[in-house]
Amino acid sequence: MILQSLVRYYDALSNQGKLPAIGFGSGKVSYAIDINNEGELIMLTNMSQLSDNGKNEVPQIMPVPLQQTRSSGIVPYFLCDNAQYFLGLPKKGGEDTEKGISDAAKKFSASAKLHNEILESVDAPEARAILKFFEKWDPKGNQDNEVIKERFEKLQTSNLVFAINGTFAQDIKEIADAWLSYLDKDNAKKKTMTCLVTGRKEIPARIHPVIKGIRGGSSTGNMLVSFNANAFESYGREGDQGLNSPVGETSAQKYGMALNYLLSGNHVKKFADTTVVFWAETGEEEYQDIFDWTFDGDQLSDKDLGDILDELSKGNIAKVNERAIDGRTPFHILGLAPNSARLAVRFYLRDSFGNMLNNVKEHNERLEIIQPMNAHESLPLWKLIGETVRKTSTGKNAKDPVGSISAAVFRAVMQNTDYPVSLYQNVLLRINADKGINWRKAAIIKAYLLKNRNVNIPKEEVLRVELNKDCTYVPYVLGRMFAVLEKIQKVANPGINATIKDRYIGAASERPATVYPKLLQLSNHHLRKLSEGANVYYSRILTDLFGSINRTFPQHFDLHDQGVWYVGYYHQIQDLYKKNDTVKDKEEK
């Protein structure tokens, strides 16, 4: 299913001219070897470009003939290769073999042989110029060439292409046709099998494409499909590698180019150990742009998102910045993580674009909660998952969140299913460890308790955006009471470093009967320090709260009631710290 979707995506991009045709791929090119019709080196043209930050030079991505995986041995590439193959330039510090021929000279000879085999019958001056270059160029004397001397160090790590009189060789039709004919001739010798992607008889890919750009993956890339030992191969397929899961060479090339295209673009999300890419089956980037805005939560307003969903739900075409968006368009999300030399699929989700957006909208609505000082920040998924781990003094994550939790949360949001219990448990653990709760953790608790079906609490009563003073649910009331007791302590002891929160918040939310009698006794001491007006004000609040629980304290709260306790505590804290001149006046008198 994943490979089929990527193949369809390749077809859409290829039709739009965004990806090269079959038989060609993308290569990182630093220099062009400019030659004339006689095959003589004129100059080396720097093809590098400035990086996004404008500080470094990076190779230019160009369409080049497809290159097979090269891990060891001598394997020349056609029209695009490194300086060892095209110039016979030895690696720095390289030594000659026992025959007195350098490794670089062998590679140059192999490259010359390949180009002769493909171009010898091509009737084009550019093809003859390349063959003359290989015939005339002397690998042994290349380091004395002035053009080479100037760039010797950079050429050590550079890929090169040929340019004849200013035209790239791969852009010349006769040469491109010769390359495709060479591939067809080579394929005629191979046996066919039923391709798992297309269902047709095709030549199976023994080695699948290398995928690059995965967080935590190998610098040389990882494979989505591979078999590197007999233990992983089917009976009777020992040593046959990719034949265990026969995917046609054409389909393998297509999914490889499509996935690498996604990973090299701007629409990539990375959190924990998971790299996420997403695409519309039509290949239109507008869908990715909008999903980006929705995912990050800071570029698309609630009103804009609501307007889009209203149109999509009616079966209409929505417009965003004059872009036509059809909610019925199939949309795909793929999460990948490194697994040794391979890739693990964390999740693969497919639905209509409209449904995906609607699921994200409902998730964001569940997260709605009052924020400090009337702020209105968004809580994008990467920040939400970050609340499950400890923070450094600068507010950054001390370590990456657990990958399995991150993937499970992502699936829950996109499919509008129950949130994973591990998310809820880890947030509660962090609150107890940090001795406090911020608005993000309160929002996560609220969303979890609202959504998950096995939660047996009066949801409409306790899980509101702001404080519900009429709620009589005991965990919520006791959470509120704890916030009031903490506030009384702070007013009675201005500048106090540690409050009851730092010592009792975990026990109060789990075992109220063992903690609250002690806290109420302590509050009597704090109330005596207040002015008469403040004493009356806070005593009245405590009396009302105490009356709501029939003056009894439960022995224990389960995990769901602990979450309700924290929501009540958070709601009451925000209510107490609102700018209220009457309360402030009572405190100061």
C-alpha positions in Angstrom: 0.0 0.0 0.0 2.8 2.4 0.9 4.8 1.6 -2.2 1.7 1.8 -4.4 0.9 5.3 -3.1 4.4 6.5 -3.6 4.5 5.2 -7.1 1.2 7.1 -7.9 2.7 10.2 -6.3 5.8 9.8 -8.6 3.6 9.6 -11.6 1.8 12.8 -10.7 5.1 14.6 -10.1 6.6 13.3 -13.3 3.6 14.5 -15.3 4.2 18.0 -13.7 7.9 17.9 -14.6 9.0 17.9 -11.0 10.8 14.5 -11.1 13.0 13.0 -13.9 11.8 10.3 -16.2 12.4 6.6 -15.5 16.1 5.8 -16.1 17.1 9.1 -14.7 17.5 10.3 -11.1 18.8 13.3 -9.1 22.5 13.8 -8.4 24.5 16.3 -6.4 26.9 18.0 -8.8 29.7 20.3 -7.8 31.6 20.7 -11.2 31.0 20.4 -14.9 33.9 19.2 -17.1 33.7 21.5 -20.0 35.1 20.0 -23.2 35.1 21.0 -26.9 34.3 18.8 -29.9 37.8 17.3 -29.8 37.4 16.1 -26.2 39.8 18.6 -24.8 39.4 20.0 -21.3 38.6 23.7 -21.5 37.7 24.4 -17.9 35.9 23.1 -14.8 32.7 25.1 -14.1 31.6 25.4 -10.5 28.0 24.2 -10.3 27.7 24.7 -6.5 25.1 27.0 -5.0 24.9 29.0 -1.8 23.1 27.2 1.1 19.9 28.6 2.6 21.9 30.5 5.2 24.1 32.0 2.5 27.3 31.0 4.2 28.3 27.7 2.5 28.5 26.3 -1.0 26.4 23.1 -1.6 26.2 20.9 -4.7 23.5 21.6 -7.2 20.8 18.9 -7.6 20.6 17.9 -11.3 18.8 15.2 -13.3 21.4 12.6 -14.2 21.3 9.0 -15.4 20.1 6.6 -12.7 22.9 5.4 -10.4 22.8 2.0 -8.7 23.9 1.5 -5.1 27.7 1.4 -4.9 29.0 0.1 -1.6 32.3 -1.6 -2.7 34.3 -2.6 -5.8 34.5 -0.6 -9.0 31.1 0.5 -10.3 31.2 3.4 -12.8 28.3 5.7 -13.4 27.2 7.1 -16.7 27.6 10.9 -17.3 27.8 11.8 -13.6 30.5 10.5 -11.3 33.3 11.5 -8.9 36.8 12.7 -9.9 38.4 9.2 -9.5 36.2 7.8 -12.3 36.1 10.8 -14.6 39.6 12.2 -14.1 41.6 9.4 -12.6 42.3 11.7 -9.7 43.6 9.6 -6.8 42.4 10.1 -3.3 44.6 12.1 -1.1 47.2 9.8 0.3 46.2 6.9 -2.0 48.8 4.2 -2.9 49.3 2.3 -6.1 48.4 -1.4 -6.3 50.9 -4.2 -6.8 50.7 -3.8 -10.6 51.7 -0.2 -10.4 48.3 1.0 -11.5 46.5 3.3 -9.0 43.0 2.5 -7.9 41.9 5.8 -9.5 43.4 4.7 -12.9 41.4 1.5 -12.7 38.2 3.4 -12.0 38.9 5.8 -14.9 39.5 2.8 -17.2 36.2 1.3 -16.1 34.3 4.6 -16.7 35.9 4.9 -20.2 34.8 1.3 -21.0 31.2 2.0 -19.9 30.9 5.2 -21.9 32.4 3.5 -25.0 29.8 0.7 -24.7 26.9 3.1 -24.5 28.1 5.9 -26.9 30.1 4.1 -29.6 27.2 3.9 -32.1 25.7 7.3 -31.3 25.8 9.7 -34.2 26.1 13.0 -32.3 29.2 15.3 -32.0 28.7 15.5 -28.3 28.9 11.7 -27.9 32.1 11.6 -29.9 33.5 14.4 -27.9 33.1 12.4 -24.6 34.7 9.4 -26.2 37.6 11.5 -27.4 38.0 12.9 -23.8 38.4 9.4 -22.4 40.8 8.5 -25.2 43.0 11.6 -24.7 42.9 12.2 -21.0 46.0 10.9 -19.1 45.1 10.0 -15.6 48.8 9.8 -14.6 49.5 13.4 -15.5 46.2 14.9 -14.3 47.7 16.5 -11.2 50.0 18.6 -13.4 47.1 20.1 -15.2 46.6 23.7 -14.2 42.8 23.5 -14.2 43.0 20.5 -11.8 45.7 22.0 -9.6 43.5 24.9 -8.7 40.7 22.7 -7.4 42.5 19.5 -6.3 41.2 19.6 -2.7 37.6 20.3 -3.6 37.6 17.7 -6.4 38.4 15.0 -3.8 34.7 15.1 -2.6 32.9 16.3 -5.7 30.7 14.8 -8.3 31.1 15.9 -11.9 29.1 15.9 -15.2 30.1 16.6 -18.8 29.3 19.8 -20.7 30.1 20.0 -24.4 30.3 23.5 -25.7 28.1 24.6 -22.7 25.4 21.9 -23.0 25.1 19.2 -20.4 25.5 15.7 -21.9 22.4 14.3 -20.2 20.3 17.0 -21.9 21.2 15.8 -25.4 18.4 13.6 -26.8 20.7 11.2 -28.7 22.8 10.5 -25.6 19.7 10.2 -23.4 18.1 7.7 -25.8 21.4 5.7 -25.9 21.3 5.4 -22.1 17.7 4.1 -22.2 18.5 1.6 -24.9 21.5 0.4 -22.8 19.1 -0.2 -19.9 16.6 -2.0 -22.1 19.4 -4.2 -23.5 20.6 -5.1 -20.1 17.1 -5.8 -18.8 16.4 -8.2 -21.7 18.8 -10.7 -20.0 16.9 -10.8 -16.7 14.0 -12.9 -15.7 10.7 -11.4 -14.7 8.4 -11.9 -11.7 5.0 -10.6 -10.7 5.5 -7.1 -9.3 3.8 -6.6 -5.9 3.1 -3.0 -6.7 1.7 -3.2 -10.3 0.6 -6.8 -10.5 2.4 -7.1 -13.8 5.3 -9.3 -14.9 8.4 -7.1 -14.4 12.1 -7.4 -13.7 12.4 -7.4 -9.9 14.7 -5.0 -8.2 17.3 -7.0 -6.3 18.6 -4.0 -4.4 16.1 -1.2 -3.5 16.7 2.5 -3.5 18.6 4.2 -0.7 16.4 6.7 1.3 18.1 9.8 2.7 17.1 12.5 5.1 15.7 10.4 8.0 16.4 11.7 11.5 19.0 9.5 13.2 19.5 7.5 10.0 22.8 6.7 8.3 24.5 9.5 6.5 24.7 7.3 3.4 21.0 6.5 3.6 18.7 3.7 4.7 16.6 1.2 2.8 12.9 0.8 3.1 13.0 -2.8 1.6 16.1 -4.9 2.0 17.4 -8.4 2.9 21.0 -8.6 3.8 21.2 -12.1 5.4 19.8 -15.6 4.6 17.9 -15.5 7.9 15.6 -12.9 6.5 15.1 -14.6 3.2 12.4 -17.0 2.1 13.0 -20.7 1.6 14.5 -21.2 -1.8 15.4 -17.5 -2.1 18.8 -17.6 -0.3 21.1 -14.9 -1.7 18.4 -13.5 -3.9 17.9 -10.4 -1.7 15.0 -8.3 -3.2 13.4 -11.3 -4.9 11.9 -12.2 -1.6 9.5 -9.3 -2.0 9.5 -8.8 -5.8 9.0 -5.2 -6.7 9.7 -4.2 -10.3 12.8 -2.2 -11.0 10.6 0.6 -12.4 8.3 0.7 -9.4 11.3 0.6 -7.0 12.9 3.6 -8.8 9.6 5.5 -8.7 8.9 5.0 -5.0 12.6 5.8 -4.2 12.5 9.1 -6.2 9.2 10.1 -4.7 10.2 9.4 -1.1 13.6 11.1 -1.5 11.8 14.1 -3.1 9.5 14.4 -0.1 12.4 14.1 2.4 14.4 16.7 0.6 11.6 19.3 0.5 10.1 21.7 3.0 7.2 19.5 4.0 8.9 17.3 6.5 8.2 17.1 10.2 10.6 15.5 12.7 9.9 14.7 16.3 11.4 12.2 18.7 12.9 9.5 16.4 10.2 9.8 13.8 10.4 11.6 10.4 7.0 12.4 8.9 6.2 13.2 5.3 2.8 13.8 3.8 1.4 14.3 0.3 -1.7 14.7 -1.8 -2.2 12.0 -4.4 -2.6 14.7 -7.1 1.0 16.0 -6.4 -0.2 19.5 -5.7 1.8 21.2 -3.0 -1.0 23.4 -1.9 -2.4 20.6 0.2 0.9 20.1 1.9 1.1 23.9 2.6 -2.3 23.9 4.3 -1.5 20.8 6.3 1.7 22.4 7.4 -0.2 25.4 8.7 -2.7 23.2 10.5 0.0 21.0 11.9 2.1 23.8 13.3 -0.9 25.8 14.4 0.7 29.2 13.9 0.0 30.2 10.3 -3.7 29.4 9.8 -6.2 31.1 12.1 -9.1 29.2 13.7 -11.5 31.2 11.6 -9.6 30.3 8.3 -9.5 26.6 9.3 -13.2 26.7 10.2 -14.1 28.4 6.9 -12.2 25.7 5.0 -13.9 22.9 6.9 -17.3 24.4 6.4 -16.8 24.4 2.6 -15.3 20.9 2.5 -18.1 19.4 4.6 -20.6 20.7 2.1 -18.7 18.9 -0.7 -17.6 22.3 -2.1 -14.2 23.3 -3.3 -12.6 25.5 -0.6 -10.2 28.3 -1.5 -7.2 29.4 0.5 -5.2 32.3 -0.9 -6.9 31.7 -4.2 -5.9 28.0 -4.1 -8.6 25.5 -4.9 -8.7 22.7 -2.3 -10.9 19.6 -2.8 -11.6 17.8 0.5 -12.1 14.5 -1.3 -8.5 14.4 -2.5 -6.7 11.3 -1.0 -4.0 12.4 1.5 -1.2 10.3 2.8 1.0 10.6 5.9 4.0 8.3 6.4 6.1 8.2 9.6 9.6 6.6 9.4 12.3 5.8 11.9 15.8 4.4 11.5 16.4 0.7 12.3 20.0 -0.2 11.8 20.6 0.0 8.0 16.8 -0.1 7.3 13.8 2.0 8.0 10.9 1.1 10.4 7.4 2.3 9.4 6.0 4.0 12.5 2.7 4.6 10.8 1.1 5.0 7.5 -2.2 6.9 7.3 -4.5 7.5 4.4 -7.8 9.4 4.3 -9.4 12.3 2.4 -7.8 15.7 3.0 -11.0 17.1 4.4 -11.3 14.3 7.1 -7.7 14.8 8.1 -8.2 18.5 8.6 -11.4 17.9 10.5 -9.6 15.5 12.9 -6.9 18.0 13.6 -9.6 20.7 14.2 -11.4 18.5 16.7 -8.1 17.7 18.5 -7.3 21.4 18.8 -10.8 22.1 20.2 -10.3 19.5 22.9 -7.0 21.2 23.9 -8.7 24.6 24.4 -8.2 25.8 28.0 -7.7 29.1 29.7 -4.1 30.3 29.5 -2.1 32.6 31.8 -2.6 36.4 31.4 -5.1 35.8 28.6 -2.5 34.4 26.2 -3.6 32.4 23.3 -0.7 30.2 22.2 -1.2 27.1 20.0 0.0 23.6 21.0 1.4 22.0 17.9 2.1 18.3 18.1 5.8 18.5 18.6 5.3 20.7 21.7 2.5 18.5 23.0 4.8 15.5 22.9 7.6 17.5 24.5 5.5 17.8 27.7 6.2 14.1 28.4 9.9 14.7 29.1 12.0 16.8 31.5 12.9 20.4 30.5 16.3 22.0 30.8 16.8 25.4 32.5 16.4 27.0 29.0 13.0 25.3 28.5 14.3 22.8 25.9 13.7 19.1 26.1 16.4 17.4 28.2 16.0 14.3 25.9 13.9 13.2 23.0 10.4 11.9 23.8 9.8 8.2 23.4 9.3 7.4 19.8 6.5 4.9 20.3 4.5 7.4 22.3 5.0 10.1 19.6 3.9 7.8 16.9 0.8 6.7 18.9 -0.2 10.3 19.6 0.2 11.2 15.9 -2.0 8.3 14.8 -4.7 9.2 17.4 -4.9 12.8 16.3 -5.0 12.1 12.6 -7.5 9.2 12.9 -9.6 10.8 15.7 -9.2 7.8 18.0 -8.5 7.5 21.7 -5.2 9.1 22.8 -2.6 6.5 24.1 -2.6 5.9 27.8 1.2 6.3 27.8 0.7 10.0 26.9 -1.5 10.6 29.9 0.6 8.6 32.3 3.8 10.4 31.3 2.2 13.8 31.7 1.0 12.9 35.2 4.5 11.7 36.1 6.1 14.9 34.8 3.6 17.0 36.9 4.6 15.1 40.0 8.3 15.3 39.2 8.2 19.0 38.4 5.9 19.8 41.3 3.6 21.9 39.2 1.4 22.1 36.1 1.5 24.5 33.1 -1.3 25.2 30.7 0.0 22.7 28.1 -0.1 19.8 30.5 -3.6 20.9 31.7 -4.7 21.0 28.1 -3.4 17.5 27.4 -5.1 16.1 30.5 -8.4 17.8 29.5 -8.2 16.5 25.9 -7.4 12.9 27.0 -10.2 12.8 29.5 -12.6 14.3 27.0 -11.8 11.9 24.1 -11.0 8.5 25.6 -14.1 6.3 25.9 -13.1 4.4 29.0 -13.1 7.5 31.2 -16.0 7.5 33.6 -16.3 11.0 34.9 -18.9 13.9 34.4 -17.0 15.3 31.4 -19.3 18.2 30.6 -19.1 19.3 34.2 -15.4 19.3 34.9 -13.7 19.5 31.5 -14.5 23.1 30.5 -12.2 25.8 29.1 -12.5 27.8 32.3 -13.3 27.3 36.0 -16.7 25.8 36.8 -17.7 27.1 40.2 -20.9 25.0 40.2 -19.1 21.7 39.8 -19.5 19.4 42.8 -17.4 16.5 41.5 -15.1 15.7 44.5 -11.7 15.4 42.7 -12.4 18.7 40.9 -13.4 20.5 44.1 -10.4 19.2 46.0 -8.1 20.4 43.2 -9.6 23.8 43.5 -9.3 23.7 47.3 -5.6 22.9 47.1 -5.1 26.0 44.8 -6.9 28.2 47.3 -4.8 26.8 50.2 -1.6 27.5 48.3 -2.8 31.0 47.5 -3.5 31.7 51.2 -0.1 30.5 52.1 1.6 32.8 49.6 -0.4 35.8 50.7 0.4 35.1 54.4 4.1 34.6 53.6 5.1 37.0 50.8 8.3 35.9 49.0 8.1 32.3 50.2 10.4 30.0 48.3 8.5 26.7 48.7 4.8 26.2 49.1 2.5 23.3 49.9 2.6 22.5 46.2 6.3 21.6 46.4 5.7 19.1 49.2 2.2 17.8 48.9 0.9 18.1 45.3 1.5 14.5 44.4 0.0 13.1 47.6 -3.0 15.5 47.6 -4.0 14.4 44.1 -3.6 10.6 45.0 -4.4 10.2 48.7 -6.5 13.2 49.8 -7.6 11.7 53.2 -4.0 11.6 54.4 -3.1 15.1 53.3 -6.1 17.5 53.5 -6.7 17.5 57.2 -3.1 18.6 57.7 -3.4 21.2 55.0 -6.6 22.7 56.5 -5.0 22.8 60.0 -2.0 24.6 58.4 -4.3 27.1 56.6 -5.8 28.2 59.9 -2.4 29.4 60.9 -2.0 31.2 57.6 -5.4 32.8 57.7 -4.6 34.4 61.1 -1.8 36.3 59.3 -4.1 37.9 56.8 -6.1 41.2 57.1 -9.7 40.9 58.2 -11.0 41.4 54.7 -8.7 38.8 53.1 -9.4 36.4 55.9 -13.1 36.6 55.3 -12.7 36.4 51.5 -10.7 33.2 51.5 -12.5 31.6 54.4 -15.7 32.0 52.5 -14.2 30.2 49.4 -12.9 27.4 51.6 -16.3 27.0 53.3 -18.1 26.8 50.0 -15.7 24.2 48.7 -15.7 22.2 51.9 -19.5 22.1 51.8 -19.4 20.7 48.2 -17.7 17.5 49.4 -19.9 16.8 52.5 -16.9 17.3 54.7 -15.3 13.9 53.9 -12.1 13.2 52.0 -11.7 10.1 49.8 -8.9 7.7 50.7 -7.7 7.3 47.1 -8.2 8.7 43.5 -7.6 6.6 40.4 -5.6 8.0 37.4 -8.7 9.6 35.8 -9.7 11.4 39.0 -6.1 12.5 39.5 -6.4 14.2 36.1 -9.6 15.9 37.1 -8.0 17.0 40.3 -5.2 18.7 38.3 -7.7 20.4 35.9 -9.6 21.8 39.0 -6.3 22.9 40.5 -5.2 24.6 37.3 -8.6 26.2 36.7 -8.7 27.7 40.2 -5.1 29.0 39.9 -5.9 30.9 36.8 -9.1 32.3 38.4 -7.2 33.4 41.5 -4.5 35.2 39.5 -6.8 37.1 37.3 -6.5 40.9 37.7 -9.2 41.4 40.4 -9.0 44.7 42.1 -11.5 43.6 44.9 -9.4 40.6 45.9 -6.1 42.5 45.7 -7.6 45.2 47.9 -8.7 42.6 50.5 -5.2 41.1 50.5 -3.4 44.4 51.1 -5.7 45.7 53.8 
